[in-house]
Amino acid sequence: MRMIDIIEKKRDGHSLTKTEIEFFIQGYTNNTIPDYQVSALLMAIFFQDMNDEERANLTIAMVNSGEQIDLSAIEGIKVDKHSTGGVGDTTTLVLGPLVAACGVPVAKMSGRGLGHTGGTIDKLEAIEGFHVELTPQQFEKQVNELKLAVIGQSGNLTPADKKLYALRDVTGTVNSIPLIASSIMSKKIAAGAGAIVLDVKTGEGAFMKTTEDARELAKAMVRIGNNVGRKTMAIISDMSQPLGNAIGNALEVVEAIETLKGKGPKDLTELCLTLGSQMVVVGEKAETLEEAREMLLKVIEDGSALDIFKKFIKGQGGNDAIVDDVSLLPQAKYTYSVPAKQDGYITFMEADEIGTAAMLLGAGRATKESEIDLAVGIVLQKKVGDFVKKGESLATVYANKEEVQEVLDKLTAFIEIEETKKEVPTLIYEIITA
């Protein structure tokens, strides 16, 4: 078999066989096929697309390129959730305890974040003593007992995907549905997920800017998951404005606690109930989304989800007292208010720019080497559709430095106020099942 024949076949619009896909993935992983030939194939895929069978075969070939996590010692269907990212995305901190309290095991591998704020692990490490370095035995034991544990990502999961992503980044082939979908799904499957729920974001603060592109990606990933034997569902949700009110690591932990108490922002709560309902259904603890939602509301009301969160923190070495006293979390030295310049309605919030403002404070990483300040960030007092009076606070900035004028100017510029109220963005555009 020759790589040139595979390139020409896809260039001319034909489907690749399972054997051909395995050949190119194995060869690229072990360095017997050069970058320039894989670059040519990626560009051919970019223009010619792949059918469902090719996408499933590409995903499994990437899974088989490295280590796979065996979660068979954990009882029940292990359900994983993936979000395509956004600003103020605190869902994992809320969903894990919520779903675990309903009896669905959440054995999660998470990473650190590049961009606006930290990843799930960064947020959790805002809790004093919390660590993600668990042995496989400790991990399995905690999930079997609590139904919830979070550890750092293994270094050798899907090495083919790591190499392909780096190449896509410099060859203009990042925005390819089959390549994005197989990349995301390969990592979830290699991490041992038995069922997968996907939150595909759309809007200014999302990777997929249009609803149509988000729908295409969501459907592609759901089909891949179901075609390789993982029950998979997805939603398409809005990221034209930040989710919830908090943007910043310790601040998002506070917001997660409030949400588990039933006092969180409406949009974050609704998204978690929608995603959580899917997780409970694919985890086979409820037959319908309506039944699952009732279960989730009950574990918020009776406090069992919050109790799971406390036990989860303690089980991984963290100070669980933060649940009852959030002042034990890292605190910023300075706070600044962002006043409204006029009376009117909030009509637009540029999610990307607000996220960048949080990163300028130190809440996120511009590069892998950047140090995160866990205490800093932004808490919004107003969202799109809200009325505000001149001088009233739009947001509070939490900082560990006195010079934050650039951040204040950015927030003022990218939170738009007009006399006429505009329609609030739809939070959940579509639910996609098999």
CORRAGI-V353345 format. One line per field, one symbol per residue. ss: DSSP state (H for helix, E for strand, C for the rest). phi: phi as a letter, one per 40 degrees, with the letter a starting at -180 (. if undefined). psi: psi as a letter, one per 20 degrees, with the letter a starting at -180 (. if undefined). A space follows every 50 residues. Layout:
# CORRAGI-V353345
ss=???
phi=???
psi=???
This chain:
# CORRAGI-V353345
ss=CCHHHHHHHHHCCCCCCHHHHHHHHHHHHCCCCCHHHHHHHHHHHHHHCC CHHHHHHHHHHHHCCCECCCCCCCCCCCEEEEECCCCCCCHHHHHHHHHH HCCCCEEEEECCCCECCCCHHHHHCCCCCCCCCCCHHHHHHHHHHHCEEE EECCCCECHHHHHHHHHHHHHCCCCCHHHHHHHHHHHHHHCCCCEEEEEE EECCCCCECCHHHHHHHHHHHHHHHHHCCCEEEEEEEECCCCCCCEECHH HHHHHHHHHHCCCCCHHHHHHHHHHHHHHHHHCCCCCCHHHHHHHHHHHH HCCHHHHHHHHHHHHCCCCHHHHCCHHHCCCCCEEEEEECCCCEEEEEEC HHHHHHHHHHHCCCECCCCCCCCCCCEEEECCCCCCEECCCCEEEEEEEC CCCCHHHHHHHHHHEEEECCCCCCCCCEEEEECC
phi=.bccccccccdcgccccdccccccccccccgcbcdcccdccccccdcbgb cdccccccccccdccacbccbccccgccbbbbbcgibgcccccccdcdcc ccgccbbbbbbccbhdbccdcdcccccdgcbbcbcdcccccccccbgaab bccccbcfcccccccccdcbbgbccbdccccccccccccccgccabbbbc cahccbcccbcccccccccccccddccbgbcbbabbbcbcbdcgbcbicc cccdcccccccgbcdccccccccccccccccccgbacbcccccccccccc ccgccccccccccccbgcccccccaccccdbccbbbcbcccacibcbabc ddccccccccchcbbcbcccccccccibbccbbdhccbcdgcccabcbbb accbdccccccccbbcbbcccbccdccbcabbbc
psi=pqhhhgghghhjjrqqrgggghghgghhgjkiprghhhgggghggghiaq rggggghgghhhgiibqppojhipqroopqppqjqbpknjhhhggghghh ijjppnnpprrqqqbgrragggghiippipqjnqqhgggggghhgijpqp rqqqikpmhgggggghghhjjkkgmpghhgghgghhhgghjjphqpppoo qqahjrgohqhggggggghghgggghhjjopprqqoqpkhrqpbhpoqfh hhgghgghghijjrqgggggghhgghgghhghjkiqhqhgggghgghgig gijhghgggghgghhkjroiihhiniiirppqhqqpqoqqirqaqpipon gghhghghhhijiaphrhiqppoihrbpppiqrpiqqqqpiqphqppoqj qhnkhhgggggghjopprhpprppqpgohqppr.
